[in-house]
């Protein structure tokens, strides 16, 4: 499950980077970055709590 979160986060960051340079979706691109950061934080938190 952790690897899935990392894959989603990487895909969202790549989408954010492409969208930032393309200026296609406006403010929605920044939502992708926020979701990616949240996914990474959740991944780190779940990794720390699981022994």
PDB file of N, CA, C and O in Angstrom:
ATOM      1  N   UNK A   1       0.826  -1.194   0.000  1.00  0.00           N
ATOM      2  CA  UNK A   1       0.000   0.000   0.000  1.00  0.00           C
ATOM      3  C   UNK A   1       0.873   1.262   0.000  1.00  0.00           C
ATOM      4  O   UNK A   1       0.515   2.272  -0.604  1.00  0.00           O
ATOM      5  N   UNK A   2       2.025   1.191   0.685  1.00  0.00           N
ATOM      6  CA  UNK A   2       2.902   2.359   0.724  1.00  0.00           C
ATOM      7  C   UNK A   2       3.445   2.682  -0.658  1.00  0.00           C
ATOM      8  O   UNK A   2       3.529   3.849  -1.040  1.00  0.00           O
ATOM      9  N   UNK A   3       3.813   1.653  -1.405  1.00  0.00           N
ATOM     10  CA  UNK A   3       4.368   1.907  -2.729  1.00  0.00           C
ATOM     11  C   UNK A   3       3.316   2.538  -3.648  1.00  0.00           C
ATOM     12  O   UNK A   3       3.658   3.331  -4.526  1.00  0.00           O
ATOM     13  N   UNK A   4       2.067   2.197  -3.453  1.00  0.00           N
ATOM     14  CA  UNK A   4       1.006   2.796  -4.250  1.00  0.00           C
ATOM     15  C   UNK A   4       0.905   4.294  -3.970  1.00  0.00           C
ATOM     16  O   UNK A   4       0.715   5.087  -4.892  1.00  0.00           O
ATOM     17  N   UNK A   5       1.033   4.681  -2.699  1.00  0.00           N
ATOM     18  CA  UNK A   5       0.996   6.096  -2.362  1.00  0.00           C
ATOM     19  C   UNK A   5       2.152   6.843  -3.016  1.00  0.00           C
ATOM     20  O   UNK A   5       1.970   7.957  -3.505  1.00  0.00           O
ATOM     21  N   UNK A   6       3.328   6.245  -3.029  1.00  0.00           N
ATOM     22  CA  UNK A   6       4.480   6.886  -3.644  1.00  0.00           C
ATOM     23  C   UNK A   6       4.303   7.006  -5.154  1.00  0.00           C
ATOM     24  O   UNK A   6       4.673   8.020  -5.746  1.00  0.00           O
ATOM     25  N   UNK A   7       3.747   5.989  -5.769  1.00  0.00           N
ATOM     26  CA  UNK A   7       3.505   6.031  -7.212  1.00  0.00           C
ATOM     27  C   UNK A   7       2.511   7.136  -7.550  1.00  0.00           C
ATOM     28  O   UNK A   7       2.713   7.888  -8.504  1.00  0.00           O
ATOM     29  N   UNK A   8       1.442   7.233  -6.771  1.00  0.00           N
ATOM     30  CA  UNK A   8       0.448   8.286  -6.997  1.00  0.00           C
ATOM     31  C   UNK A   8       1.078   9.654  -6.792  1.00  0.00           C
ATOM     32  O   UNK A   8       0.823  10.575  -7.568  1.00  0.00           O
ATOM     33  N   UNK A   9       1.894   9.797  -5.760  1.00  0.00           N
ATOM     34  CA  UNK A   9       2.538  11.079  -5.488  1.00  0.00           C
ATOM     35  C   UNK A   9       3.464  11.472  -6.633  1.00  0.00           C
ATOM     36  O   UNK A   9       3.472  12.630  -7.049  1.00  0.00           O
ATOM     37  N   UNK A  10       4.231  10.542  -7.140  1.00  0.00           N
ATOM     38  CA  UNK A  10       5.150  10.843  -8.243  1.00  0.00           C
ATOM     39  C   UNK A  10       4.374  11.228  -9.499  1.00  0.00           C
ATOM     40  O   UNK A  10       4.748  12.169 -10.199  1.00  0.00           O
ATOM     41  N   UNK A  11       3.310  10.513  -9.780  1.00  0.00           N
ATOM     42  CA  UNK A  11       2.493  10.832 -10.955  1.00  0.00           C
ATOM     43  C   UNK A  11       1.891  12.228 -10.829  1.00  0.00           C
ATOM     44  O   UNK A  11       1.851  12.983 -11.801  1.00  0.00           O
ATOM     45  N   UNK A  12       1.422  12.568  -9.623  1.00  0.00           N
ATOM     46  CA  UNK A  12       0.831  13.887  -9.423  1.00  0.00           C
ATOM     47  C   UNK A  12       1.878  14.994  -9.529  1.00  0.00           C
ATOM     48  O   UNK A  12       1.594  16.062 -10.070  1.00  0.00           O
ATOM     49  N   UNK A  13       3.067  14.753  -9.025  1.00  0.00           N
ATOM     50  CA  UNK A  13       4.130  15.756  -9.125  1.00  0.00           C
ATOM     51  C   UNK A  13       4.538  15.955 -10.583  1.00  0.00           C
ATOM     52  O   UNK A  13       4.765  17.083 -11.021  1.00  0.00           O
ATOM     53  N   UNK A  14       4.629  14.864 -11.325  1.00  0.00           N
ATOM     54  CA  UNK A  14       4.956  14.979 -12.749  1.00  0.00           C
ATOM     55  C   UNK A  14       3.852  15.736 -13.485  1.00  0.00           C
ATOM     56  O   UNK A  14       4.135  16.592 -14.323  1.00  0.00           O
ATOM     57  N   UNK A  15       2.611  15.425 -13.174  1.00  0.00           N
ATOM     58  CA  UNK A  15       1.493  16.144 -13.786  1.00  0.00           C
ATOM     59  C   UNK A  15       1.510  17.618 -13.437  1.00  0.00           C
ATOM     60  O   UNK A  15       1.204  18.464 -14.278  1.00  0.00           O
ATOM     61  N   UNK A  16       1.870  17.934 -12.184  1.00  0.00           N
ATOM     62  CA  UNK A  16       1.972  19.330 -11.767  1.00  0.00           C
ATOM     63  C   UNK A  16       3.077  20.045 -12.541  1.00  0.00           C
ATOM     64  O   UNK A  16       2.891  21.173 -12.998  1.00  0.00           O
ATOM     65  N   UNK A  17       4.220  19.391 -12.685  1.00  0.00           N
ATOM     66  CA  UNK A  17       5.343  20.005 -13.393  1.00  0.00           C
ATOM     67  C   UNK A  17       4.997  20.264 -14.860  1.00  0.00           C
ATOM     68  O   UNK A  17       5.302  21.328 -15.399  1.00  0.00           O
ATOM     69  N   UNK A  18       4.367  19.293 -15.493  1.00  0.00           N
ATOM     70  CA  UNK A  18       3.970  19.463 -16.898  1.00  0.00           C
ATOM     71  C   UNK A  18       2.929  20.568 -17.026  1.00  0.00           C
ATOM     72  O   UNK A  18       3.006  21.401 -17.930  1.00  0.00           O
ATOM     73  N   UNK A  19       1.974  20.573 -16.137  1.00  0.00           N
ATOM     74  CA  UNK A  19       0.919  21.584 -16.184  1.00  0.00           C
ATOM     75  C   UNK A  19       1.420  22.983 -15.901  1.00  0.00           C
ATOM     76  O   UNK A  19       0.913  23.955 -16.460  1.00  0.00           O
ATOM     77  N   UNK A  20       2.421  23.091 -15.027  1.00  0.00           N
ATOM     78  CA  UNK A  20       2.976  24.403 -14.725  1.00  0.00           C
ATOM     79  C   UNK A  20       3.634  25.000 -15.958  1.00  0.00           C
ATOM     80  O   UNK A  20       3.506  26.197 -16.216  1.00  0.00           O
ATOM     81  N   UNK A  21       4.334  24.173 -16.715  1.00  0.00           N
ATOM     82  CA  UNK A  21       4.997  24.681 -17.913  1.00  0.00           C
ATOM     83  C   UNK A  21       4.019  24.878 -19.060  1.00  0.00           C
ATOM     84  O   UNK A  21       4.270  25.704 -19.938  1.00  0.00           O
ATOM     85  N   UNK A  22       2.938  24.160 -19.079  1.00  0.00           N
ATOM     86  CA  UNK A  22       1.987  24.267 -20.185  1.00  0.00           C
ATOM     87  C   UNK A  22       0.918  25.329 -19.942  1.00  0.00           C
ATOM     88  O   UNK A  22       0.306  25.802 -20.900  1.00  0.00           O
ATOM     89  N   UNK A  23       0.677  25.712 -18.705  1.00  0.00           N
ATOM     90  CA  UNK A  23      -0.361  26.687 -18.345  1.00  0.00           C
ATOM     91  C   UNK A  23      -1.739  26.289 -18.872  1.00  0.00           C
ATOM     92  O   UNK A  23      -2.541  27.145 -19.242  1.00  0.00           O
ATOM     93  N   UNK A  24      -2.003  24.994 -18.901  1.00  0.00           N
ATOM     94  CA  UNK A  24      -3.251  24.529 -19.505  1.00  0.00           C
ATOM     95  C   UNK A  24      -4.422  24.546 -18.535  1.00  0.00           C
ATOM     96  O   UNK A  24      -5.534  24.901 -18.928  1.00  0.00           O
ATOM     97  N   UNK A  25      -4.204  24.174 -17.283  1.00  0.00           N
ATOM     98  CA  UNK A  25      -5.324  23.997 -16.363  1.00  0.00           C
ATOM     99  C   UNK A  25      -5.413  25.075 -15.294  1.00  0.00           C
ATOM    100  O   UNK A  25      -6.288  25.001 -14.431  1.00  0.00           O
ATOM    101  N   UNK A  26      -4.559  26.051 -15.320  1.00  0.00           N
ATOM    102  CA  UNK A  26      -4.643  27.158 -14.368  1.00  0.00           C
ATOM    103  C   UNK A  26      -4.408  26.717 -12.934  1.00  0.00           C
ATOM    104  O   UNK A  26      -3.410  26.058 -12.641  1.00  0.00           O
ATOM    105  N   UNK A  27      -5.319  27.074 -12.039  1.00  0.00           N
ATOM    106  CA  UNK A  27      -5.168  26.803 -10.614  1.00  0.00           C
ATOM    107  C   UNK A  27      -5.334  25.342 -10.232  1.00  0.00           C
ATOM    108  O   UNK A  27      -4.917  24.940  -9.146  1.00  0.00           O
ATOM    109  N   UNK A  28      -5.929  24.548 -11.093  1.00  0.00           N
ATOM    110  CA  UNK A  28      -6.124  23.134 -10.772  1.00  0.00           C
ATOM    111  C   UNK A  28      -4.804  22.378 -10.681  1.00  0.00           C
ATOM    112  O   UNK A  28      -4.724  21.347 -10.014  1.00  0.00           O
ATOM    113  N   UNK A  29      -3.777  22.880 -11.341  1.00  0.00           N
ATOM    114  CA  UNK A  29      -2.483  22.221 -11.318  1.00  0.00           C
ATOM    115  C   UNK A  29      -1.912  22.233  -9.898  1.00  0.00           C
ATOM    116  O   UNK A  29      -1.274  21.266  -9.481  1.00  0.00           O
ATOM    117  N   UNK A  30      -2.133  23.295  -9.173  1.00  0.00           N
ATOM    118  CA  UNK A  30      -1.588  23.386  -7.828  1.00  0.00           C
ATOM    119  C   UNK A  30      -2.270  22.415  -6.868  1.00  0.00           C
ATOM    120  O   UNK A  30      -1.685  22.001  -5.867  1.00  0.00           O
ATOM    121  N   UNK A  31      -3.500  22.061  -7.181  1.00  0.00           N
ATOM    122  CA  UNK A  31      -4.198  21.054  -6.374  1.00  0.00           C
ATOM    123  C   UNK A  31      -3.485  19.715  -6.494  1.00  0.00           C
ATOM    124  O   UNK A  31      -3.411  18.969  -5.518  1.00  0.00           O
ATOM    125  N   UNK A  32      -2.960  19.399  -7.673  1.00  0.00           N
ATOM    126  CA  UNK A  32      -2.198  18.160  -7.845  1.00  0.00           C
ATOM    127  C   UNK A  32      -0.978  18.136  -6.930  1.00  0.00           C
ATOM    128  O   UNK A  32      -0.661  17.102  -6.341  1.00  0.00           O
ATOM    129  N   UNK A  33      -0.303  19.258  -6.811  1.00  0.00           N
ATOM    130  CA  UNK A  33       0.868  19.330  -5.938  1.00  0.00           C
ATOM    131  C   UNK A  33       0.471  19.130  -4.484  1.00  0.00           C
ATOM    132  O   UNK A  33       1.154  18.414  -3.752  1.00  0.00           O
ATOM    133  N   UNK A  34      -0.603  19.738  -4.061  1.00  0.00           N
ATOM    134  CA  UNK A  34      -1.068  19.594  -2.683  1.00  0.00           C
ATOM    135  C   UNK A  34      -1.437  18.145  -2.392  1.00  0.00           C
ATOM    136  O   UNK A  34      -1.094  17.627  -1.329  1.00  0.00           O
ATOM    137  N   UNK A  35      -2.123  17.487  -3.304  1.00  0.00           N
ATOM    138  CA  UNK A  35      -2.499  16.086  -3.120  1.00  0.00           C
ATOM    139  C   UNK A  35      -1.260  15.200  -3.070  1.00  0.00           C
ATOM    140  O   UNK A  35      -1.206  14.253  -2.284  1.00  0.00           O
ATOM    141  N   UNK A  36      -0.271  15.498  -3.898  1.00  0.00           N
ATOM    142  CA  UNK A  36       0.965  14.715  -3.891  1.00  0.00           C
ATOM    143  C   UNK A  36       1.697  14.865  -2.574  1.00  0.00           C
ATOM    144  O   UNK A  36       2.202  13.880  -2.037  1.00  0.00           O
ATOM    145  N   UNK A  37       1.764  16.067  -2.046  1.00  0.00           N
ATOM    146  CA  UNK A  37       2.436  16.295  -0.760  1.00  0.00           C
ATOM    147  C   UNK A  37       1.694  15.579   0.356  1.00  0.00           C
ATOM    148  O   UNK A  37       2.325  14.983   1.229  1.00  0.00           O
ATOM    149  N   UNK A  38       0.386  15.625   0.347  1.00  0.00           N
ATOM    150  CA  UNK A  38      -0.405  14.929   1.360  1.00  0.00           C
ATOM    151  C   UNK A  38      -0.171  13.421   1.273  1.00  0.00           C
ATOM    152  O   UNK A  38      -0.051  12.754   2.301  1.00  0.00           O
ATOM    153  N   UNK A  39      -0.107  12.883   0.063  1.00  0.00           N
ATOM    154  CA  UNK A  39       0.142  11.447  -0.099  1.00  0.00           C
ATOM    155  C   UNK A  39       1.515  11.067   0.436  1.00  0.00           C
ATOM    156  O   UNK A  39       1.668  10.018   1.063  1.00  0.00           O
ATOM    157  N   UNK A  40       2.510  11.906   0.196  1.00  0.00           N
ATOM    158  CA  UNK A  40       3.852  11.623   0.723  1.00  0.00           C
ATOM    159  C   UNK A  40       3.873  11.685   2.244  1.00  0.00           C
ATOM    160  O   UNK A  40       4.486  10.834   2.888  1.00  0.00           O
ATOM    161  N   UNK A  41       3.216  12.673   2.821  1.00  0.00           N
ATOM    162  CA  UNK A  41       3.168  12.793   4.276  1.00  0.00           C
ATOM    163  C   UNK A  41       2.461  11.592   4.885  1.00  0.00           C
ATOM    164  O   UNK A  41       2.921  11.044   5.886  1.00  0.00           O
ATOM    165  N   UNK A  42       1.356  11.183   4.295  1.00  0.00           N
ATOM    166  CA  UNK A  42       0.648   9.998   4.794  1.00  0.00           C
ATOM    167  C   UNK A  42       1.516   8.756   4.698  1.00  0.00           C
ATOM    168  O   UNK A  42       1.493   7.905   5.587  1.00  0.00           O
ATOM    169  N   UNK A  43       2.279   8.652   3.623  1.00  0.00           N
ATOM    170  CA  UNK A  43       3.186   7.518   3.467  1.00  0.00           C
ATOM    171  C   UNK A  43       4.245   7.489   4.545  1.00  0.00           C
ATOM    172  O   UNK A  43       4.542   6.429   5.097  1.00  0.00           O
ATOM    173  N   UNK A  44       4.823   8.645   4.854  1.00  0.00           N
ATOM    174  CA  UNK A  44       5.833   8.711   5.901  1.00  0.00           C
ATOM    175  C   UNK A  44       5.239   8.410   7.268  1.00  0.00           C
ATOM    176  O   UNK A  44       5.853   7.706   8.069  1.00  0.00           O
ATOM    177  N   UNK A  45       4.050   8.937   7.540  1.00  0.00           N
ATOM    178  CA  UNK A  45       3.410   8.704   8.835  1.00  0.00           C
ATOM    179  C   UNK A  45       3.045   7.239   9.021  1.00  0.00           C
ATOM    180  O   UNK A  45       3.239   6.681  10.101  1.00  0.00           O
ATOM    181  N   UNK A  46       2.529   6.628   7.999  1.00  0.00           N
ATOM    182  CA  UNK A  46       2.143   5.214   8.098  1.00  0.00           C
ATOM    183  C   UNK A  46       3.380   4.333   8.195  1.00  0.00           C
ATOM    184  O   UNK A  46       3.343   3.298   8.861  1.00  0.00           O
ATOM    185  N   UNK A  47       4.461   4.714   7.556  1.00  0.00           N
ATOM    186  CA  UNK A  47       5.700   3.940   7.642  1.00  0.00           C
ATOM    187  C   UNK A  47       6.282   4.015   9.044  1.00  0.00           C
ATOM    188  O   UNK A  47       6.817   3.026   9.544  1.00  0.00           O
ATOM    189  N   UNK A  48       6.185   5.174   9.687  1.00  0.00           N
ATOM    190  CA  UNK A  48       6.729   5.333  11.034  1.00  0.00           C
ATOM    191  C   UNK A  48       5.909   4.585  12.073  1.00  0.00           C
ATOM    192  O   UNK A  48       6.465   4.110  13.064  1.00  0.00           O
ATOM    193  N   UNK A  49       4.595   4.467  11.870  1.00  0.00           N
ATOM    194  CA  UNK A  49       3.761   3.817  12.877  1.00  0.00           C
ATOM    195  C   UNK A  49       3.754   2.304  12.733  1.00  0.00           C
ATOM    196  O   UNK A  49       3.520   1.595  13.712  1.00  0.00           O
ATOM    197  N   UNK A  50       4.005   1.797  11.538  1.00  0.00           N
ATOM    198  CA  UNK A  50       4.014   0.345  11.325  1.00  0.00           C
ATOM    199  C   UNK A  50       5.412  -0.186  11.627  1.00  0.00           C
ATOM    200  O   UNK A  50       6.407   0.299  11.088  1.00  0.00           O
ATOM    201  N   UNK A  51       5.467  -1.188  12.496  1.00  0.00           N
ATOM    202  CA  UNK A  51       6.772  -1.736  12.881  1.00  0.00           C
ATOM    203  C   UNK A  51       7.074  -2.961  12.066  1.00  0.00           C
ATOM    204  O   UNK A  51       8.128  -3.572  12.237  1.00  0.00           O
TER     205      UNK A  51
END
